C-alpha cells in the first residue's frame, strides 16, 4: 500500500485481442509488489453510470464457477480499474485508435 493506504498497482501489461462480444483484451499486473495477477479479461463497459470505461472479468474455476481471485472491497476494485483504464487509454492514445 502507498502512503495514502491505497493499493499500489504496477507493471500493468495489456494484450489486445480482436474485439468480440465486448472483450478487447487481457491484462496482468503486480499488486503491492507482492502478488502477480493475470488473465483478467477487459470488456468495454455498457453502463453509462459506470466509473470506469472498462469492466474487468477475473478468471473462474470452471468446475465450481467461482472466481479464482478478485478484489474484496470497493477501494481496491476502483484502484485496479482506474490504473488499468489509464494504462489502456495511454496505449490507445499512442496508437491513435480505440480498442472497442
RALIN-V895538 format. One record per backbone hydrogen bond with DSSP energy under -1.0 kcal/mol. CO is the residue of the C=O (numbers start at 0). NH is the residue of the N-H. E is the energy in kcal/mol with one decimal. If there is no record, write none. Layout:
[[CO/NH/E] [CO/NH/E]]
This chain:
[[1/4/-2.0] [5/1/-2.9] [7/31/-3.9] [9/29/-2.9] [12/27/-1.8] [14/25/-2.3] [19/22/-2.2] [21/43/-2.1] [22/19/-1.6] [23/16/-2.2] [24/41/-2.9] [25/14/-3.3] [26/39/-1.9] [27/12/-2.6] [28/36/-2.8] [29/9/-2.6] [30/33/-2.4] [30/34/-1.8] [34/30/-3.1] [36/28/-2.4] [39/26/-2.2] [40/56/-2.6] [41/23/-3.1] [41/24/-1.1] [42/54/-3.1] [46/49/-1.2] [52/44/-2.3] [54/42/-2.8] [56/40/-2.4] [58/67/-3.0] [60/64/-2.1] [65/60/-3.3] [72/76/-2.2] [73/77/-3.0] [74/78/-2.0] [75/79/-2.5] [76/80/-2.8] [77/81/-2.5] [78/82/-2.3] [79/83/-2.7] [80/84/-2.8] [81/85/-2.7] [82/86/-2.1] [83/87/-2.6] [84/88/-2.8] [85/89/-2.1] [86/90/-2.1] [87/91/-3.0] [88/92/-2.7] [89/93/-2.0] [90/94/-2.3] [91/95/-1.6] [91/96/-1.5]]
